[in-house]
Amino acid sequence: MVKQQNNPLHGLTLEFIINQLFLRYGWEELGRMINIGCFKKDPSVKSSLKFLRKTEWARKKVEQLYIDSFC
């Protein structure tokens, strides 16, 4: 098993990341910070997970925002 000491996202689920960002910023601010529809039109954790799991570029932006915000 490889340890990921330098990966600040190790052990965090995408759902946890979205929830933490939502609690800190809210959907409106997240939509301004990252211009993706799942944060702007009828946002929810479920719809965000569905979109971000299929869209790597958007997921990377969300993960980077989490790192910048909490790490």
Long-range contacts (C-beta under 8 A, 24 or more apart in sequence): 8-67, 8-71, 9-63, 9-66, 9-67, 12-66, 14-49, 14-52, 14-53, 14-59, 14-62, 15-45, 15-49, 17-62, 17-63, 17-66, 18-45, 18-48, 18-49, 18-52, 18-62, 19-45, 20-66, 20-69, 20-70, 21-62, 21-65, 21-66, 21-69, 24-69, 33-65, 34-58, 34-61, 34-62, 34-65, 36-61
